[in-house]
Amino acid sequence: MFKHILLPVDGSELCMHAVRLGIELARTCRSRVFALHVVAPYHAMANVTELLAVGETAYTREAFLHAEHYLLAVQTLADSAGIECRSDSVLNDHPHEAILQTAHAQGCDLIVMASHGWHGVTRLLLGSQTQEVLLESDVPVLVCR
Amino acid sequence: MYQHILLPIDGSAISLRAADAGIALAAKLGARVHALHVVVPLPTIPFLDEIIATSNFAYEDSARVAGNRYLDDVCARAKAANVPCLSSLESDATPQRAIVAKARLLGCDLIVMGCNGWRGLDRLLLGSATQHVIVHGGVPVLVER
């Protein structure tokens, strides 16, 4: 069955709900998980950089600190469930790209992700990154709401 | 974890792959499955009778026969895996509506289905039925690729 589950983590409450489901599934199937956080590069935030008081170095440092915080939350849940969890945070303009690359590189056989991310359920029928992953994934995707 | 898994099948290879995945997961979780096939009635357009060689009733009969065959196939696979399986055949112009209604009625806690079915450009589009079920199903959806 599923042996290595990829958990994309953006830190939103919706995604943590999916993470909890993914970890529970891993516990039942005796699989291991890989938690991934994708950081948007400074240039991808171009339209707001005039508003940002910080330069690229400070932004990137902050973003990776947040990443560590989110991934640590996932690690804690995994440890409580007694399942092996590795993680990584990467820079990519398009989170879905990093998600698919990581699934492939890590040999994951299932992706568990929320239907929506930070924008929440109000704006789109289906979150843009979830939609992209569903379109291009080689492995099954468990979509949680 | 998941205890009652709905398996909507349209008879396409991908839907049967999804059914296999759903059955394997059910076996692992000690869950039961419910296989569902939805027959789409031919739209009644007056002049169409002259164009198509078969009548509405004949179409519906052969569609039901095919549907029952798909359901028998899935039930046999479930039985081989020692997974309790019930099945039903419905008729609805929009299959996704019947799928969502069935999941709600049966109290299913997971739906496992293919990312698209017979129609749609293979991997370029997310099937409309799958999209609808993810958005309106109310439960997690495992999308098989």
Interface residues (C-beta under 8 A of the other chain):
Chain A: M1 F2 L21 E24 L25 T28 C29 S115 L125 L126 Q131 L134 L135 E136 S137 D138 V139 P140 V141 L142 V143 C144 R145
Chain B: M1 A21 A24 L25 K28 L29 C115 R123 L124 L125 L126 Q131 I134 V135 G138 V139 P140 V141 L142 V143 E144 R145
